[in-house]
Amino acid sequence: MEVEVFRIQIIGIIGSIFLLFLVIELIRRGKLRIEFSLLWFFISVLFLFVSIFRSLLDKFSYLVGIGYPPSALFLILLLGLIMILIHFSTVISNLKEAKKILTQRVGLLEIEIERLKKEIEKCKG
């Protein structure tokens, strides 16, 4: 059974257009912040571009050593997802560090509040 390359190309185009519209809709609804959507937007546009211009996909496949060019689409998608995962990992790491610092500051503020309450009670009494 021979696989139709054109059908796979159409699926790639439809999938990348869907992803592009999904990212835009999530931004519009306020569910996805713009700074996080840029990478998704870039990946979906790249995937769409490579899906439409098949000759680029053929050249890329040849350079990388992939015998079946549509498989290169999945390699591009996988590399894009890895970039997104690395980006989100750094964001999560930064948020975790910020949370630790905020927790420490809240703890120090609570200690200071208790100290000031004791001083006020001494002044009253």
HUCOR-V805679 format. One record per pair of residues at least 6 apart in sequence whose ideal C-beta (glycine too) atoms are under 8 Angstrom apart, sorted by the first residue. I is the first residue (numbers start at 1). J is the second residue. If there is no record, write none. Layout:
# HUCOR-V805679
((I J) (I J))
This chain:
# HUCOR-V805679
((3 70) (5 54) (5 69) (5 70) (8 70) (8 73) (9 51) (9 54) (9 70) (12 47) (12 50) (12 51) (12 70) (12 73) (13 48) (13 51) (13 52) (15 47) (15 51) (16 44) (16 45) (16 47) (16 48) (16 51) (17 48) (19 40) (19 43) (19 44) (19 47) (20 41) (20 44) (20 45) (20 48) (23 32) (23 37) (23 40) (23 41) (23 44) (24 41) (26 32) (26 37) (27 33) (27 34) (27 37) (32 40) (36 87) (36 88) (36 91) (39 83) (39 84) (39 87) (40 84) (42 80) (43 77) (43 80) (43 81) (43 83) (43 84) (46 76) (46 80) (47 73) (47 76) (47 77) (47 80) (49 56) (50 56) (50 57) (50 60) (50 72) (50 73) (50 76) (51 57) (51 73) (54 69) (57 69) (57 70) (57 72) (57 73) (58 69) (60 66) (60 69) (60 72) (60 76) (61 67) (61 68) (61 69) (61 71) (61 72) (64 72) (64 75) (66 72) (66 75))
